[in-house]
Amino acid sequence: MKKSDLPVKICVQCGLPFTWRKKWKKDWDNVKYCSERCRMKKD
């Protein structure tokens, strides 16, 4: 699968798009943040 074919979401904290990663394979529906930094900064 090409990277351009991977699913994309928008980070709820910073608003930037991020693509699917293998580590999120089992929990992709619940991923809201693009990084640990954004997750810890949630307001």
C-alpha positions, -999 to +999 in steps of 0.1 A: +000+000+000+014+034-009+016+061+017-008+083-004-034+056+000-034+055+038-063+070+058-059+106+070-074+123+101-072+159+115-056+164+149-082+178+173-055+198+191-033+214+164-056+210+134-029+194+112-036+163+091-019+130+100-018+096+084-024+061+097+005+044+114+011+007+120+012+013+158-024+026+156-037-005+136-059-019+163-072+015+177-074+038+146-110+047+153-101+062+187-070+081+176-076+119+180-041+134+183-012+134+158+015+131+185+021+125+222+028+163+225-007+172+213-023+145+235-006+159+266-015+195+257-052+189+254-073+218+267 
